[in-house]
Amino acid sequence: MIDLRSDTFTIPDYEMRKVMASAPVGDDVFGEDPTVNGLQEYVADLLGKEAALYVPSGTMGNQISIGIQTNIGDEVIVETEAHIFQYEAGGPALLSGVQLRTLESEKGEIPLQKIKDSIRPDNIHAPKTALICLENTHNRHAGSILSLDYIKEVGALAREHGINLHCDGARLWNAAAVTGISPAEYAVEFDTLSVCFSNGLGAPVGSCVVGSKELIAKALRRRKVLGGAMRQAGIIASGALYALKNNFNILKLDHENAVKFAELLSESEYIGIDPKAVDTNIVIFRHSDKFDTQQIYDECMAAGVMIIPFGINTIRAVFYHQISTVDTIKAAGIVKDIFAKLA
Ligand SMILES: Cc1ncc(COP(=O)(O)O)c(C=O)c1O
């Protein structure tokens, strides 16, 4: 089976497992797990921030970040297709009592004027705009990379209005690997970032929230409230540290495979895809009403390729280090043949 459903299907390789098995550990709720402490310092450094906190998931990382930078009744600006809005089960309302103001964009970069127009006036009738969230890379916009210039503009706007800026950086590593821009450069404008280790980097569990010492002290408390404080977490944190040090460069190859896959699919008259629009490891392609997405999915599955339906007439495929170039070429051939057979 060639499983292209998500880069969360990466599995820890043998070397990573060996490192995890022998990781020094302690009780992290007491702040005494040396491996967790080491990971947090390493990640804070990598992103050029004062502190980091290891959390069980990217979702918790985002939700903690929202919670520590808002008050009940506040409003958070977020892109319409953002993970925070689409896939976090209403967490901002449930956990932080905030409402989301969703704004549309082409590829994850909400037009600046739209953000400006959506910042609430200081008025007793309006909620307070407390936070702006960006997502880099942007999952539902096919792993698109937000440009540094754009991030700087949003950062300046946020500062001008005294609004904090958060980055859902679940796949920030993919952006850095492809562009050569360091994670720290990408992070400059943000007050907080949430970065994942369990996507393309291939660690089994965890994310970090990164920011100032003051914000991370608040995050520590909030993680406890959410039940995310773990004990001998060094065993999993060592997988994350190993992934950061050893798997970062693989992300470039994942991008190359994604482009290859898109190029091959673009040879089919039945598939809508622009290979030049593939920024990182995610490929989103479309088909006409003539085809049924569920049938395409079922046929691909029967032929040994797993993909994921991703909206009306839309399918997603994601590349990661257990997907070789040979698998990529084979999978593209299978998908193309199925479209041709069903046409
Ligand atoms: C953009 C984005 N943000 C956040 C997450 C959440 O990560 P987790 O599944 O660890 O909660 C994901 C998951 O893949 C994601 O794609």
Ligand as a Chemical Component Dictionary entry (heavy atoms), coordinates in Angstrom:
data_LIG
# 
_chem_comp.id                   LIG 
_chem_comp.type                 NON-POLYMER 
_chem_comp.pdbx_formal_charge   0 
_chem_comp.three_letter_code    LIG 
# 
loop_
_chem_comp_atom.comp_id 
_chem_comp_atom.atom_id 
_chem_comp_atom.alt_atom_id 
_chem_comp_atom.type_symbol 
_chem_comp_atom.charge 
_chem_comp_atom.model_Cartn_x 
_chem_comp_atom.model_Cartn_y 
_chem_comp_atom.model_Cartn_z 
_chem_comp_atom.pdbx_ordinal 
LIG C1 C1 C 0 -1.678 22.837 9.652  1  
LIG C2 C2 C 0 -1.858 21.926 10.823 2  
LIG N1 N1 N 0 -1.939 22.450 12.045 3  
LIG C3 C3 C 0 -2.092 21.685 13.126 4  
LIG C4 C4 C 0 -2.162 20.319 13.026 5  
LIG C5 C5 C 0 -2.450 19.532 14.266 6  
LIG O1 O1 O 0 -1.564 18.618 14.621 7  
LIG P1 P1 P 0 -1.998 17.384 15.545 8  
LIG O2 O2 O 0 -2.589 16.377 14.639 9  
LIG O3 O3 O 0 -0.700 17.003 16.155 10 
LIG O4 O4 O 0 -2.982 17.881 16.557 11 
LIG C6 C6 C 0 -2.074 19.706 11.771 12 
LIG C7 C7 C 0 -2.099 18.244 11.620 13 
LIG O5 O5 O 0 -1.563 17.639 10.747 14 
LIG C8 C8 C 0 -1.933 20.542 10.628 15 
LIG O6 O6 O 0 -1.901 20.038 9.386  16 
# 
loop_
_chem_comp_bond.comp_id 
_chem_comp_bond.atom_id_1 
_chem_comp_bond.atom_id_2 
_chem_comp_bond.value_order 
_chem_comp_bond.pdbx_ordinal 
LIG C1 C2 SING 1  
LIG C2 N1 SING 2  
LIG C2 C8 DOUB 3  
LIG N1 C3 DOUB 4  
LIG C3 C4 SING 5  
LIG C4 C5 SING 6  
LIG C4 C6 DOUB 7  
LIG C5 O1 SING 8  
LIG O1 P1 SING 9  
LIG P1 O2 DOUB 10 
LIG P1 O3 SING 11 
LIG P1 O4 SING 12 
LIG C6 C7 SING 13 
LIG C6 C8 SING 14 
LIG C7 O5 DOUB 15 
LIG C8 O6 SING 16 
# 
